[in-house]
Amino acid sequence: MDIRTYLCNLLRCADANCESALTACLALNDELEQVNGRLNEENEQLKLLVPHPAPPKIENIAQKDSFWVNQILSPLGVERLPLDITYYLCPQSEFLNIVSWSWVDTYEYRAEKFDCENFAFLFKAYIDLYFNLNMVGLVLSYKAGHAFNLALFPDGKVMVIEPQNDAVYIYPQMPMPFYDLQDAIVLI
């Protein structure tokens, strides 16, 4: 049975009257398909939005200079590639709230496409973007074959962050050699 016959039977109309009802029905069907297509597109876009709480408020921001950063990092045996002259840092307690808020660790690991250095770049960018804090550095450890982050605190402490799972370690109390800072390159 073709669509015309089916609709005529459905609408219980005679062939003589069916043409106008069929034309109106087909027009409504086309309009409905267009609206449904738009709704499906909007629904797919909404699926991309992941509800996430607002970032935590950062109250205590300290300001340090590049010389201070050198003093903190030089005993660690890293090669520093400086990115700024002035650094804005928060205390460790507030930074831990940031780490728990960050959703970088929820992204899917994809070997050679979105792996350790991508997580580390993204975590650094999140902290810069959402909190205006440039206290997080990107660590490239060719010796360990790994990339991760470190954070500097106003009291001179250094924290190592694994952005793939939000693990944090106060330096030097961390698993070695995976997070070895010796001979690593740090962009901060």
C-alpha positions as CSV (number, residue, x, y, z in Angstrom):
1,M,0.0,0.0,0.0
2,D,1.4,3.4,-0.9
3,I,1.4,6.4,1.4
4,R,-1.5,8.1,-0.4
5,T,-3.8,5.1,0.0
6,Y,-2.7,4.6,3.6
7,L,-3.4,8.3,4.5
8,C,-6.7,8.2,2.7
9,N,-7.8,5.1,4.6
10,L,-6.5,6.7,7.9
11,L,-8.3,9.9,7.3
12,R,-11.4,8.0,6.0
13,C,-11.9,10.2,3.1
14,A,-13.1,9.4,-0.4
15,D,-10.8,9.8,-3.3
16,A,-12.4,13.0,-4.4
17,N,-11.9,14.7,-1.0
18,C,-8.7,13.0,-0.1
19,E,-6.4,15.0,-2.4
20,S,-6.7,18.3,-0.3
21,A,-6.5,16.4,3.0
22,L,-3.5,14.4,1.7
23,T,-1.7,17.6,0.5
24,A,-2.3,19.3,3.9
25,C,-1.2,16.2,5.8
26,L,2.0,15.9,3.7
27,A,2.8,19.5,4.2
28,L,2.3,19.1,8.0
29,N,4.5,16.0,7.9
30,D,7.3,17.9,6.1
31,E,7.1,20.7,8.6
32,L,7.1,18.2,11.5
33,E,10.2,16.5,10.1
34,Q,12.0,19.8,9.9
35,V,11.1,20.7,13.4
36,N,12.1,17.2,14.6
37,G,15.5,17.6,12.8
38,R,16.2,20.9,14.5
39,L,15.2,19.5,17.9
40,N,17.5,16.5,17.3
41,E,20.4,18.9,16.5
42,E,19.7,20.9,19.6
43,N,19.5,17.8,21.7
44,E,22.9,16.6,20.4
45,Q,24.4,20.0,21.3
46,L,22.9,19.9,24.8
47,K,24.5,16.4,25.3
48,L,27.8,18.1,24.9
49,L,27.2,20.4,27.8
50,V,28.2,18.8,31.0
51,P,26.8,20.4,34.1
52,H,29.6,21.5,36.4
53,P,29.6,23.5,39.6
54,A,31.1,27.0,39.6
55,P,34.8,27.2,40.3
56,P,35.8,27.7,44.0
57,K,36.5,31.3,45.1
58,I,40.2,32.0,45.7
59,E,40.6,34.5,48.5
60,N,44.4,34.6,49.3
61,I,46.6,35.4,46.3
62,A,50.3,36.1,46.8
63,Q,52.5,37.7,44.2
64,K,56.1,36.5,43.5
65,D,58.6,37.3,40.9
66,S,60.5,35.2,38.4
67,F,63.7,35.3,40.6
68,W,61.8,33.8,43.5
69,V,60.5,31.0,41.1
70,N,64.2,30.3,40.1
71,Q,65.2,30.1,43.8
72,I,62.5,27.5,44.5
73,L,63.1,25.4,41.4
74,S,66.9,25.5,41.1
75,P,67.6,23.0,43.9
76,L,65.2,20.5,42.2
77,G,67.5,20.0,39.2
78,V,65.0,21.1,36.6
79,E,65.6,23.2,33.6
80,R,63.1,26.1,33.8
81,L,61.7,27.8,30.7
82,P,60.2,31.0,32.1
83,L,56.8,32.1,30.9
84,D,56.1,35.2,33.0
85,I,57.9,37.8,35.1
86,T,55.2,38.0,37.9
87,Y,53.5,35.0,39.4
88,Y,50.2,34.8,41.2
89,L,49.9,31.9,43.7
90,C,47.3,30.7,46.2
91,P,47.8,28.7,49.4
92,Q,47.9,24.9,49.2
93,S,44.5,24.5,50.9
94,E,42.8,26.6,48.3
95,F,44.7,24.9,45.5
96,L,43.4,21.5,46.6
97,N,39.9,22.9,46.2
98,I,40.8,23.8,42.6
99,V,42.2,20.4,41.9
100,S,39.1,18.7,43.1
101,W,37.0,21.1,41.1
102,S,38.9,20.6,37.9
103,W,37.4,18.1,35.4
104,V,40.6,17.6,33.4
105,D,40.8,14.1,34.9
106,T,37.4,13.2,33.4
107,Y,38.7,13.3,29.8
108,E,39.4,10.1,28.0
109,Y,43.0,9.1,27.6
110,R,43.8,8.3,23.9
111,A,47.4,7.1,23.2
112,E,49.3,9.5,21.0
113,K,46.2,11.6,20.5
114,F,45.3,12.9,24.0
115,D,47.8,11.5,26.4
116,C,49.9,12.7,29.3
117,E,51.2,16.0,27.8
118,N,47.8,16.9,26.6
119,F,46.4,16.4,30.1
120,A,49.2,18.5,31.6
121,F,48.8,21.3,29.1
122,L,45.0,21.4,29.7
123,F,45.4,21.4,33.5
124,K,47.8,24.3,33.3
125,A,45.4,26.2,31.0
126,Y,42.4,25.6,33.3
127,I,44.2,27.1,36.3
128,D,45.3,30.1,34.2
129,L,41.9,30.6,32.6
130,Y,39.5,30.1,35.5
131,F,41.6,31.4,38.4
132,N,44.1,33.9,36.9
133,L,46.9,31.9,38.7
134,N,50.1,31.1,36.8
135,M,51.5,29.0,39.6
136,V,51.2,25.7,37.7
137,G,54.0,24.6,35.5
138,L,54.1,21.9,32.8
139,V,56.8,19.3,33.5
140,L,58.3,17.3,30.7
141,S,60.4,14.4,32.0
142,Y,62.1,12.7,29.1
143,K,63.9,10.5,31.6
144,A,60.6,9.2,32.9
145,G,58.8,9.4,29.5
146,H,56.0,11.4,31.2
147,A,54.4,14.8,31.4
148,F,52.7,16.1,34.4
149,N,52.3,19.4,36.4
150,L,53.8,21.1,39.4
151,A,52.5,23.9,41.5
152,L,54.4,26.5,43.5
153,F,53.0,27.8,46.8
154,P,53.8,31.1,48.6
155,D,55.5,29.2,51.4
156,G,58.0,27.8,48.9
157,K,56.5,24.3,48.8
158,V,56.3,22.4,45.5
159,M,53.4,20.0,44.7
160,V,53.5,17.5,41.8
161,I,50.1,16.9,40.2
162,E,49.0,14.0,38.0
163,P,46.3,15.7,36.0
164,Q,45.0,12.3,34.6
165,N,43.7,11.3,38.0
166,D,44.1,14.3,40.3
167,A,46.8,12.7,42.4
168,V,48.9,15.2,44.3
169,Y,52.3,14.8,46.0
170,I,54.3,17.3,48.0
171,Y,57.8,17.3,46.6
172,P,59.9,15.2,47.4
173,Q,57.4,12.7,48.9
174,M,56.2,11.2,45.7
175,P,56.5,8.0,43.7
176,M,59.8,7.9,41.8
177,P,60.9,7.6,39.0
178,F,57.6,8.3,37.2
179,Y,57.5,11.9,38.6
180,D,61.2,12.5,38.7
181,L,62.0,16.2,38.4
182,Q,65.8,15.7,38.0
183,D,66.7,16.9,34.5
184,A,63.1,17.6,33.6
185,I,62.0,20.7,31.7
186,V,59.5,22.9,33.4
187,L,57.5,25.6,31.6
188,I,56.4,28.1,34.2
